[in-house]
Amino acid sequence: MTKVIDFRSDTVTQPCEKMKTAMANASVGDDVYGDDPTVNELEQWSAERHGFEAALFCSSGTQANLLALMAHCQRGDEYLCGQQAHNYRFEGGGAAVLGSIQPQPIENEKDGSLCFKKLEAAIKPDDPHFARTKLLSLENTINGKVIGLDYLRQARDFTHHHQLSLHLDGARVYNAATALNVDIKEIVQYFDSVSICLSKGLGAPIGSILLGSNLLISQAKRWRKMLGGGMRQVGVLAAPAKIALSENVLRLQTDHDNARYLAEQLNQIDGFSVNIENVQTNMLFAKIADSININNLAQQLAKQHTLITPDTHMRLVTHLGITKNDIDVFIEQLKHLLMRSE
Ligand SMILES: *Cc1c(COP(=O)(O)O)cnc(C)c1O
């Protein structure tokens, strides 16, 4: 079978043989009854590993974020978040639709952070005209960029000062920890709740974990059931999730190195430009010149089993399914196709 080189996302990763074996052999039970030993073990381990009281295994990052928002906020409350935040832009408006929670987006700064002055100005006074501001939701990494520990500490102080809770959409927080070269606890310690995707760079087939206090997680669990997320013998998914968390973290540096290498190679090609400064983890954005028909290029590449998302501001993502050699293959394909179209 010809290898497909897929730069569209790190969600495309395939489970390794060890994960498949673990899935086949997982001890399972009815998780709605709390009977699934593999889920229980994953949740207990995850809570301890990240320094939280409790953890909840969720079907997706979208679900984990929604549960967190609904546990923190009641009907008529609001959360502050970035204009570019995944849980504002890309989750179907779930907090508003299903939680009756109003989002208050704030323009992200260039580095992905949110300006505290702007946040402060958006906090509503205690007055029946307004929604009640309850939560600040941050994202790390955001569009592949890392938010540093200094900022996170300030965000914690800011939310304490204004009596807000603090949530992290940490879909790729292990990429942030890798880039900062710190233990994951150094990042997540500042937050009341954190969601982590196991099905992206960490390579599990399905699932996210939500971390929080016992109270928050018990509330999230009620919402999860109501939303149809109470799964039964779900240990078959918790087993590879545990492998993802315990064995696929150290190798993330390879993805970061590969993203940087890919950026450097693309910058050698006329019509492609990547701001290397922004390539901090496993993701890069390439500006494509008007002279290049990127849709056509994507179609030609697909015939050669290389997949990209065509866009004039094109996102490319590295992950455990992409080697340095795959990048060389891609660059050669690109050069060939561009030469032919001249
Ligand atoms: C992918 C992603 C999510 C949602 O995860 P799904 O499992 O795809 O629902 C949430 N936040 C961020 C930042 C993401 O990248």
The ligand as an SDF file (V2000), in Angstrom:
LIG
                    3D

 15 15  0  0  0  0  0  0  0  0999 V2000
   -9.1280   19.8790   17.9860 C   0  0  0  0  0  0  0  0  0  0  0  0
   -9.3540   20.9060   19.0020 C   0  0  0  0  0  0  0  0  0  0  0  0
  -10.4590   20.8470   19.8460 C   0  0  0  0  0  0  0  0  0  0  0  0
  -11.5890   19.8640   19.6830 C   0  0  0  0  0  0  0  0  0  0  0  0
  -11.2410   18.5670   19.6170 O   0  0  0  0  0  0  0  0  0  0  0  0
  -12.1660   17.4930   18.8570 P   0  0  0  0  0  0  0  0  0  0  0  0
  -11.7050   16.2440   19.4800 O   0  0  0  0  0  0  0  0  0  0  0  0
  -11.8280   17.6300   17.4160 O   0  0  0  0  0  0  0  0  0  0  0  0
  -13.5750   17.7980   19.1530 O   0  0  0  0  0  0  0  0  0  0  0  0
  -10.5730   21.8150   20.8130 C   0  0  0  0  0  0  0  0  0  0  0  0
   -9.6640   22.7860   20.9370 N   0  0  0  0  0  0  0  0  0  0  0  0
   -8.5900   22.8790   20.1370 C   0  0  0  0  0  0  0  0  0  0  0  0
   -7.6020   23.9820   20.3510 C   0  0  0  0  0  0  0  0  0  0  0  0
   -8.4080   21.9430   19.1350 C   0  0  0  0  0  0  0  0  0  0  0  0
   -7.3460   22.0450   18.3410 O   0  0  0  0  0  0  0  0  0  0  0  0
  1  2  1  0
  2  3  1  0
  2 14  2  0
  3  4  1  0
  3 10  2  0
  4  5  1  0
  5  6  1  0
  6  7  2  0
  6  8  1  0
  6  9  1  0
 10 11  1  0
 11 12  2  0
 12 13  1  0
 12 14  1  0
 14 15  1  0
M  END
$$$$
